[in-house]
């Protein structure tokens, strides 16, 4: 028999016949107790179906012996999707599993977009070696993407004031320096070498925080810096295509991004801006800061001559490469900032290290970069040190 239950009162089909046949008082089917409704996790807005298999009734009457209850009732929501019992009331494990899946999607997307960006970025720089324009265009395209998203309400625009932009300014200056320095590095050396050197960023972070801001760290943090510094040094000295400008560009990028992170942590406390909108504002301000310097260092005449040469050698594909490089740069950074809303600093730090591994390995394969065994050993030691630092620094 299938009967229908609707909060807060039971409604039974053929209820009069049941009461007459088995002498069941009406009060026993009046309503749920209020405490049951308040503690249950199913929606009381939907009617419930009560499924009962009746082989007999187990009520105690004056002339009947006590028997086992033979009515077995289970409640389902009206759409029949979930059995509401003791096992269905606890949804914590389901929520936790969904969160892990979401974080996993963030990480895979972040790493994938970063790999694609680095590939197209290197292609563009090989054909059009103007890193200042390349860096500026990637920030400009990202700014346009976010302005269009806000205008069409695909993304909700942030509610920020003048104080927000003042606090963001030093962050944007450091971000601009770090971005263009890394691009200059990749225009001179292999992508894998740039990212091996950028694995030393934790060492810069500890040294700057210790000597400029007076922060203290545990002995384990300092010990974890030894393999980072040693591995990067070994990789640099054994690099087949070593270039000092490329090396110094990666080192300056490390230092600039350390200051960017420090300024961001100190200035943005208490600001309720999502990770996606925060990076959008950072891109726009960095674009405004970097544009006059790009014009001064390279300039339209150099760009025009270089563009004609790239078109003659590569063809129309160079247009697609530049567009892809700019779009993927914005997307991978946007996803990384969005992931900060969902994960702990330790998880983010480990994810950033795994991102470098994926970029190093993929770039070596795609560009067929020659690597000596001792060079690969240095890279592995540096990455291992970064893992050790990630665990020690957050504790």
N, C-alpha and C positions, 0 to 999 in steps of 0.2 A: 504494500500500500504506500503511495506517495502522498504525503500531506504537505500543506503549505504553512510556513511560519513567517510572520511579519512582525517586526519590532513595533511597539513593545508587547503585542498581544498575539497569542496563538489563534489561528483559524483552522479548524479541522473540517475536512469533508466528512459528511455523514456523522457528525458529532452526536446528534440526538439518538441515532440508532445505537452507537457505542454506549452512551450513558444508560439507555434503557436495558440493553442486553447484559452489561457487566456491572451495573450499579456504580458508575464512576461519578464522584461528586464534581460539579462544575468548577469549584474553586481550585481543584488540582491543575487545571489547565488555564488558569487566569492570565498569568504574565510571568516574564522573567523577573527575578529579583534585580534591583537596581545595581547592586554590587557586581553582579555577573556582567552586566552590560558595560559598566565603567571600566572593568579590567580586561575585557576581551579586546583583541586587536582587529576584529573584522568590522567592516562598515555596517553601521546600523541603518544606513540609508536604504540599503538593498533588502528586499524581502528574502527570507530564508526558506529553503525547502528541507523538510525533515523526512528522511527516508527511514521507514521502520519495517522490520520484518516481524510479524506477529504470529507466534505459534500458540500463544496463550498469554494470560495476563497474570503478572506476579504481584498482585496487591494482596494485602492481609485483610481478610474479612473475618467476621465472627465464626462463620461456618467453614472456613477454608484453612488448610495448613499453609505454613510459610513455604513458598517455593522460590527457586531462582528466578530473577527477573528475566523474562524472555523477550522483552521489548528492547531492541538495540537501535538507538537513534543516532544519526550523524547529521550535522548541519552543514549545508553548503550555501554559498552566496548565490544569488539568483542567476548569475551567469554560469553557475556550475563549475567554476574554474578551480576552486580550492576547497578541500575538506578542512573545516575548522575544528581542529582538535588540539590536544596538548602539544603535538609535534608541529602544528602549523602556526601556533601563536608566536613562536620565537623566530623572527626573520632576520636576526642579527647576522647569521652566517651568510645569508643570501646577499645582504647589503655589503658585507665585507668582500665577498667574492666579486660583486659588481664593481666595487671600488678598485680592486686589484686589476681587473680587466681594463678599466678606464685608464689607470696609470700605465699599464702595459702598452695600450694603444698610443698614449702620449709619447712614451719612450721610443717605440718603433717608428712613429711618425717623425719625431725629432731627429733621430739618427739618420733615417732615410733622406729627409729633406736636406740635412747637413751634408751628407755624402754627395747628393746631386748638385748642391750649390758649389761645393769645392771643385767638382769636375768641370762644371761650366765656367766657374771663375778662372780656373787655370787655362782653359781653352781660350777664353777672351783675352787673358793677359799674354798668352803666347802670340796671339795674332794682333793684339792692340795693346801694347805695353804702356798704358797710361793709368797707373793705379789710383791717382787722385780723382780722376773723372769716374773711374769704375766704382770707387767707394761712394762718391757723391751720388751717382745715379741709382745705386742700390737703396740708399736712404730716401732719395726722392720718390722712387717708385713705391716703396713701402708706405710713405706718407700719403701718396695719392690713393693707394688701396684702402687705407683706413679712413680717409676723408670721404671716399665714396661709400664705405660701409656705414659710416655715421649718417650720411645724408639720406641713404635709402633705408635706414633703421635696421639693417642687417645686424649691426652691433649698436648697443646703447652708448651714446657719447658720454664721456665722464663729466662729472660736475666738479670742475676745478677752478681755482681763483688765481690771482696774481702771485700770491705767496707760494703756491704749488710750483709755478714756473721758475720763481727765484730759487727755490730749493733744488729744482731739477737741473738748473743751469750748470753747476759744476759736474754733475753726473754726465750731462750731455757732452761737456768739453772732454772729459776723460774717455767717454765712449767714442767720440770722433777720432781722438788720437789713437786709441787702441785699434779701431777698425781700419784706418788708413795705414797704420804701421804694419798690421798683419797682411794687408793687400800688397804693400810694397815688398814685404818678405816673400810672398808667393810669386811675385813677378820676377824674382831673382833666383829662387831655389825651388826644389821640389816641394810639392804639397806635404808629403810625408815628413820632410825635414822640418818644415815650419811647425807642424803639429807636435813633433817630438820636442822641439824647443819650448813650445807653448805648454807642454806638460809640466814645466818648471814653475808655473804660476803659483802653486801653493807655497813654494819657497819664498817668492816675492811677497806673498800675502803675510807670512809669518814675520819676515824681516821688517817690512814697513809697519805692521801693527806693533811690533815690539819696540823699535827704535824711534818711531815718530809719534806713536799714540800711547806708548807705555803699557800695552797689554802684555799679560804673562801667559805662558803656555806650559804644558806639562813636558817632562823630559821625553816622553814618547813621541810628541809632536816634533821636537828637534831631531830625534833619532830618525824619524821617518823622512826627514829632508835629505839625509845623506845619500840614499839610493836615487832620489830625484836629481840632485845636483850631479852626482857621479855618473848616472846613466845619460843625462843630457850632455855632459862633457865628453863622455866616450863616443856618443853618437855624432857630436859636432866634429871631433878630431878625426873621425874615420869617414866622414861624408865625402863621397867621390866628387861631387859638384859643389863644394863649399864656396859660399860667397859672403863676404863680410857685411854687405848691405842687407842681404837676406837674413843673416844671423841677428844683426842689430835690430832689424825691423821686428822680428819675433820677440826679442827681449824687451823692446820698448812697448810692444803690445801687451806683454805680460804685466809690466809695471802700470800701464794706463788702466787696464781692466781691474787691477787690484784697487786702485784709487776709485774707480767707478763703483765697485762693490761696497767699499767703505763709505763713500759719500751717500750711496743709495740707502744703506742700512741706517746711517745716522740721521739722514734728512727725511726719510719717508715713514718714520714711525708714527702710527696713529692716522695715516692717510688711507682712506677707504677708496682706493682705485684698484680695479682688477688688473691682473698681470698683463692681459692683452692690451688694455687701454694705456697702461703705464708704458709699455714698450712703444706703442703708437706715438705717444707724446714725446718720448725720448728720441724716436726717429726724426720727428718733425723738427725738434730743436737742434739736433745734431746736423741735420741737413742744412739748416740756416747758418750754423757755425762753420761748416766745412766748405760750403760753396765759394765764398770769397778766396779762401786759401787755395782751392783747386784752380780757380781762375788765375791766381798769381803764380803758382808753381808751374803749371803746364800751359794753360791758356788755349783759346779757340784755334789759333793758327796751328799749333802742334796737333790738336785733336783732328782738325780737318785733314791735314797731311797723313796722319796715321790711319784715319778712317778710310781714305781713298786706297791706301796700300792694303789694308785688311780686306776691303771689298774686292780688290783685284786678285788677291791671293786665295781668299776663302770663298768669296761669292756671297750670295744673300744669306747663307747660313749664319754669318756673323751677327746679323740682326736678331735671329732667334737666340743665339748664344747670349747676347747682351741682355735681352728681355728675360730669358730663363734665369740667368745669374742674379738679376735684380729681384725677381719675384721670389725665387727660392731662398735668397738671403733673408728677405722679410719673413717668409713663412716659417723657416726653421727657428728664427729668434722669437717669433710670436708664440709658437708652440712651447718653446722652452720657458718663456715667462708665464704662460698659462699653466704649465705643469707645477710651477712654484706655489700656485694656489692649492694644490692637491697633495703635495708630498713634503717630507721633512728635508732639512738642509743636507743630512747625511745621504738620503736617497738621491737627491739632486746631484750631489758631488760625485757619487758613484756613477750615476747616469752620464755625467759630463765626461768622466774618464772613459767609460765604455764608448761614448761618441768619438773620442779621439782615436781609440783603437780601430773603430770601424772606418774612420776617414783614412788613417794611415794604411791599413791593409788594402782597402779598395783602391786608393790612389796608386799604390805600388803595382797592383794588378793591372789597372786600366792604362796607366801611363808607362808601364813596364820599366819602372825606375830600378836601376841597378843598385843592389844592396849587398854589402859585404856582411859575412856572418858576425863580425865584431860590431858592426854598425847596428844590426838587428838586436844583438845582445844589449847594447846600450839603450836602445829604445825600450826593450822589455824591462830592464832594470828601472828606468825612469817611470814607466807606467805602473810597475809594482809599487814603487815608492809613493805614487799618487794614491793608490788604493790604501796603503797603510796610513797615509796622512788623512784620508777621508774618514777613516774609522777613529783615529785619535783626536782629530780637531773638534769633532762634534760632541765628544764625550765630556 
